[in-house]
């Protein structure tokens, strides 16, 4: 028997994670993007990652349609971008608020992200309300800095470890 949704959500709040924005682009639709904290590395050889995308989003639909997407790992100063891409704003408003450019394969890369990964969809698995998208990383731009973190319903930053 499964646990109740509220209990599950409260449990997962205690998993600290980085914050990403997954993006895709098609000339006839323009750029699309959504905040995602369900992101992980999968394989070094070949280089693969996974993201979980809600099936009800236009970003997820475009990722599946084009087969190309980017994962932008947000920097500590990009809390506003995380909130903007989390919902409420139109796609045009989301992208107007920050600098971005198309990757070599055509996915939006954020100018101030810690890292932007260009990916090609390898596999897409339906899991409940989401798609688990496995992507092969075809290009990357690393910029460095401090990450934007999310824990227990709030944004956080890194703190030195006492040692």
Buried (B, 14 or more C-beta within 10 A) or exposed (E): EEEEEEEEEEEEEEEEBEBBBBBBBEEEBEBBBBBBBBBEEBEEEEBBBBBBBBEEBEBBBBBBEBBBBBBBBBBBEBBEBBBBBBEEBEBEEBBEBBEBEBBEBBBBBBEBBBBBBBBBBBEBEEEEEBBBBBBBBBBBBEEEBEBBBBEEEEBEEEEEEEE
